[in-house]
Amino acid sequence: MKVLFAGGNGYTPQFSGGVQSSTHHLAEQLLQHGHEASVLAALFGQGVFGYKARAKMKLLRQRAVIDSYPGYPVVRAWFPWEAAGFAVEKLRPDVAVVQCHKSVPIGKALQAEGVPLVVYLRNVEFHELGGDLRELHSALYIANSEFTARTYKAKFDIDSTVIPPTINPALYSTPTTGEFVTLINPYEEKGFELAVRIAAACSEIPFLFVESWKLDDDHRARIEQTIAPLGNVALESRTSDMKTVYGRTKILLAPSKWEEAWGRVASEAHCSGIPVVGSRRGGLPEAIGSGGVVLDYDAPLADWVAVVRRLWTDSQEYGRLSAAARAFSGRPELDPAGQFATFFSMLDRAARQPSRQAA
């Protein structure tokens, strides 16, 4: 089967995050099972990679360019929904998995080309859809959490099959030196402000803030200015090898402020027996489960500090939650083989049903 993953976000190496990591893992699984995988994504013009792609697009007078940077074809365009025809002509997909930014216009463009759709619902930011999902008449739906499934059911009366973000444990499972309390993705919506307050109240504990979504220079400068007076917080640039982060992490801090659809970093940390202290927002409690502690985002600062300090100093409690985190990472819902089987059954079902073009 030829499977095209399509969305309006960027893709590696230009953009990284949970969606890109999960997509890459699914693409790798498809390739391992003898299928073909490709991606349609947004092109960013910055940097050497973007400059070369932009020059190639101009030279060839095309509305998109193709590369094989991640090991399979990636079609990149300024406006991916306008490049759907180009992608279909070059890649001939049997089915498309549409996800996140501009799902509706991209899905409609692909359906107009006769491509069956599976829509993977990975967040609850309805404004990012670019339209009403009910316009994608014959699409099937996957949600990344029970929370996401309930939210879309309430909004659009959509029934979804729940498949949590797929994770390759080999990429994240590692012994850890336990040097830091780690926050990944220091953005306001991810709880940066609360994390700073917790770190300030725990001056005896080292904290590590790690970039995930690309920080522009001004944003990075503001973060550095904010943490400089604390003395116990380090900021590191993003990395493609998260073992280098989890290998130094004792506690993962996930005080997210927004309605997380899941919380991939919690599942990644659990692979190494790292407990998570996170907020009761969206699907994040589903991801943390028994492998950590969940608090209300607006709980008193003293409550957050008490939990972090206890896990940092109480070896017995830490050992209990560490074992629980590792066990939780092995639950059936996160078994990669089982997840892939369910995922592929959805692709097969979509590919077999008659495709109806978008109105």
C-alpha positions in Angstrom: 0.0 0.0 0.0 1.2 3.5 -0.8 0.4 5.9 2.2 0.7 9.7 2.1 0.8 11.6 5.4 -0.4 15.1 4.7 -0.6 18.2 6.9 0.0 21.9 6.9 2.8 21.8 9.4 6.5 21.6 8.6 8.4 18.4 8.7 11.9 17.2 9.6 14.5 18.7 9.3 12.7 22.0 9.3 10.3 21.3 12.1 10.2 18.8 14.9 7.6 17.9 17.5 5.3 15.1 18.7 3.4 15.0 15.4 6.5 14.7 13.3 8.0 12.0 15.6 4.8 9.9 15.6 4.5 10.3 11.8 8.1 9.2 11.3 7.6 6.1 13.4 4.5 5.1 11.5 6.3 5.7 8.2 9.1 3.5 9.4 6.7 0.8 10.4 5.0 0.9 7.0 8.4 0.6 5.3 9.3 -2.4 7.5 6.1 -4.1 6.5 6.8 -3.7 2.8 4.6 -0.7 2.1 5.5 2.8 0.8 5.3 6.0 2.9 5.5 9.6 1.9 4.7 13.0 3.4 3.1 16.3 2.1 4.1 19.2 4.4 4.7 22.9 4.5 8.0 24.4 3.2 9.8 27.0 5.3 12.2 29.2 3.3 14.7 29.8 6.2 18.0 28.1 6.6 20.2 26.2 4.1 17.6 23.5 3.6 14.8 26.0 2.9 17.0 28.1 0.6 17.9 25.1 -1.5 14.3 23.9 -1.7 13.1 27.3 -2.6 15.7 27.6 -5.4 14.8 24.2 -6.7 11.1 25.1 -6.8 11.9 28.3 -8.7 14.2 26.6 -11.1 11.8 23.8 -12.0 8.8 26.2 -11.9 6.9 23.8 -9.7 4.5 24.6 -6.8 6.3 21.9 -4.7 9.6 20.1 -4.3 10.4 16.6 -3.3 13.3 15.3 -1.1 14.0 12.1 0.7 15.6 13.5 3.8 14.0 11.2 6.4 14.4 8.1 4.2 11.2 8.4 2.2 9.7 11.0 -0.1 8.6 14.4 1.3 6.7 16.8 -0.9 7.1 20.4 0.5 5.1 23.4 -0.6 4.3 26.9 0.7 0.6 25.9 0.7 0.4 22.1 0.9 -3.3 22.1 -0.1 -2.4 23.7 -3.4 0.2 20.9 -4.0 -2.2 18.0 -3.4 -2.5 17.3 -7.2 1.3 17.5 -7.6 1.8 15.0 -4.7 -0.8 12.6 -6.1 0.7 12.7 -9.6 4.2 12.0 -8.3 3.4 9.5 -5.5 0.1 7.8 -6.5 -1.1 7.2 -2.9 -3.7 4.5 -2.2 -4.8 6.4 0.9 -3.8 9.6 2.7 -3.5 10.2 6.5 -4.4 13.9 7.0 -3.5 15.5 10.3 -3.4 18.8 12.2 -2.9 22.2 10.5 -5.3 22.8 7.5 -6.7 19.3 7.6 -9.9 20.4 5.8 -8.5 22.1 2.7 -5.8 19.5 2.4 -8.3 16.7 2.8 -10.8 18.2 0.3 -8.0 18.7 -2.2 -6.9 15.0 -1.9 -10.5 13.8 -2.0 -10.9 15.8 -5.2 -8.0 13.7 -6.6 -9.9 10.5 -5.6 -7.7 9.7 -2.7 -9.4 8.0 0.3 -8.8 9.7 3.7 -8.0 8.8 7.2 -7.9 11.9 9.5 -5.7 11.6 12.5 -6.9 13.9 15.2 -3.9 14.9 17.2 -5.0 18.2 18.9 -8.2 20.0 19.8 -7.3 23.3 18.2 -10.4 23.5 16.0 -9.2 26.8 14.4 -6.2 25.1 12.9 -8.5 22.7 10.8 -9.2 25.4 8.2 -12.8 24.4 8.0 -15.5 21.9 9.1 -14.4 18.3 9.2 -17.9 17.2 8.1 -16.9 18.5 4.6 -14.7 15.4 4.4 -17.6 13.2 3.6 -16.0 9.8 3.3 -13.1 10.1 5.8 -12.4 7.8 8.7 -11.1 9.1 11.9 -8.3 8.2 14.4 -7.9 10.1 17.7 -4.8 10.1 19.8 -6.6 9.9 23.1 -10.0 9.3 24.7 -10.1 13.0 25.5 -9.5 13.9 21.8 -12.2 11.4 20.7 -14.8 12.8 23.1 -14.0 16.4 22.2 -14.4 15.8 18.4 -17.5 13.7 19.1 -19.1 16.6 21.0 -18.1 19.2 18.4 -18.6 17.4 15.1 -20.4 14.2 16.0 -17.4 12.2 14.7 -16.7 8.7 15.8 -13.0 7.9 16.2 -10.8 4.9 16.8 -8.3 5.8 19.6 -4.6 5.1 18.9 -2.2 6.9 21.2 0.9 8.4 19.7 3.2 5.6 18.4 6.6 5.4 20.1 9.6 3.3 19.4 10.9 2.5 22.9 14.4 1.8 21.5 14.8 5.5 20.8 14.0 6.6 24.3 14.8 3.8 26.8 18.1 4.6 28.5 19.8 4.4 31.9 19.6 7.8 33.5 22.1 9.7 35.8 19.1 11.5 37.3 20.8 14.9 37.2 17.8 17.1 36.4 14.1 17.9 36.6 13.5 18.4 32.9 11.0 20.5 31.0 10.7 19.9 27.3 9.5 22.7 25.1 9.7 25.9 27.1 6.7 27.7 25.7 4.0 29.5 27.7 1.3 27.0 26.6 3.6 24.1 27.8 3.8 25.6 31.3 7.0 27.6 31.0 5.9 30.3 33.5 4.9 27.7 36.1 8.1 25.7 35.6 10.1 28.8 36.3 8.2 29.4 39.5 8.7 25.8 40.6 12.5 26.1 39.8 12.8 29.3 41.7 11.2 27.7 44.8 13.5 24.7 44.5 16.9 26.4 44.3 18.7 23.3 45.5 17.4 21.2 42.6 18.9 21.5 39.0 16.4 22.0 36.2 16.9 21.5 32.5 14.8 23.3 29.9 15.1 21.7 26.4 13.9 23.3 23.2 11.5 21.3 21.0 9.6 23.7 18.9 12.1 26.0 17.3 12.8 29.1 19.3 13.4 32.3 17.4 16.2 34.5 18.6 14.0 36.9 20.5 12.1 34.2 22.2 15.3 32.4 23.3 16.7 35.7 24.6 13.6 36.2 26.7 13.9 32.7 28.2 17.6 33.2 28.9 16.8 36.5 30.6 14.1 34.9 32.7 16.1 32.0 34.0 19.5 33.8 34.4 18.8 35.1 37.9 17.8 31.6 39.2 21.2 29.9 38.8 19.7 26.4 38.9 18.2 26.3 35.4 20.0 25.4 32.2 18.6 25.8 28.6 19.6 23.5 25.8 18.9 23.5 22.1 16.7 20.8 20.6 18.2 17.4 19.7 17.2 14.5 17.4 18.5 12.1 20.0 16.3 12.3 23.1 18.3 9.7 24.9 20.8 12.5 25.6 18.0 14.3 27.5 16.3 11.4 29.2 19.7 9.9 30.1 20.1 12.9 32.5 16.6 13.3 33.7 15.2 12.2 37.1 11.8 13.8 36.9 10.0 15.0 33.8 8.0 18.2 34.4 4.9 18.7 32.2 2.9 21.6 33.7 1.0 22.2 30.5 -1.3 25.2 30.4 -3.3 24.3 27.4 -5.6 21.4 26.6 -3.0 18.8 25.6 -4.5 16.1 23.3 -2.1 13.6 24.8 1.4 14.3 26.1 4.0 12.4 24.1 6.9 13.4 26.3 5.3 11.6 29.2 5.2 8.4 27.3 8.7 8.8 26.1 10.0 9.4 29.6 8.1 6.4 31.0 10.2 4.2 28.7 13.2 5.0 30.9 11.3 4.7 34.2 11.2 8.5 34.6 8.1 9.7 36.6 6.2 12.6 35.3 4.8 15.5 37.3 2.1 17.1 35.1 -1.1 19.1 34.9 -4.6 17.9 34.7 -5.2 19.3 31.2 -6.8 17.5 28.3 -5.4 14.1 27.6 -2.2 14.6 29.6 -3.6 12.7 32.6 -4.2 9.7 30.2 -0.6 9.8 29.2 0.8 10.2 32.7 -1.5 7.6 34.3 0.1 5.7 37.1 3.6 6.8 36.0 3.6 10.0 37.8 1.6 12.7 39.7 -1.1 14.9 38.2 -2.1 18.2 39.7 -4.4 21.0 38.7 -2.5 23.6 36.7 -3.9 26.3 39.1 -3.0 24.3 42.2 -1.0 26.3 44.8 2.7 26.5 43.9 3.4 24.9 47.2 1.7 21.7 46.0 3.8 21.5 42.9 7.0 22.2 44.9 6.1 19.5 47.5 5.6 16.8 44.8 8.9 17.7 43.0 10.9 17.8 46.3 9.4 14.5 47.5 10.4 12.7 44.3 13.8 14.3 44.3 14.6 13.4 47.9 12.5 10.4 48.8 14.2 7.4 47.2 11.5 5.0 48.2 8.7 7.0 46.7 10.8 7.7 43.6 11.6 4.0 43.2 7.9 3.2 43.4 6.8 5.7 40.8 9.8 4.9 38.6 8.8 1.2 38.5 5.2 2.3 37.9 6.3 4.5 35.0 8.2 1.7 33.3 5.3 -0.7 33.8 2.8 1.9 32.4 5.0 2.3 29.3 4.4 -1.4 28.5 0.6 -1.3 28.6 -1.2 -2.9 25.7 -2.5 0.4 24.4 1.1 1.5 23.7 2.4 -1.8 22.2 3.8 -0.6 18.8 2.9 -3.9 17.0 -0.7 -3.7 18.2 -1.0 0.0 17.5 0.3 -0.5 13.9 -2.1 -3.4 13.3 -5.0 -1.2 14.3 -3.7 1.7 12.3 -3.2 -0.4 9.2 -6.6 -1.8 9.5 -8.0 1.7 9.3 -5.9 2.4 6.2 -7.1 -0.8 4.6 -10.7 0.0 5.4 -10.5 3.5 4.0 -8.7 2.3 0.8 -11.4 -0.3 0.2 -14.4 1.9 0.5 -15.7 3.9 -2.5 -14.1 7.4 -2.6 -16.4 10.3 -2.9 -15.0 13.6 -4.0 -15.4 16.6 -1.8 -18.4 18.8 -2.6 
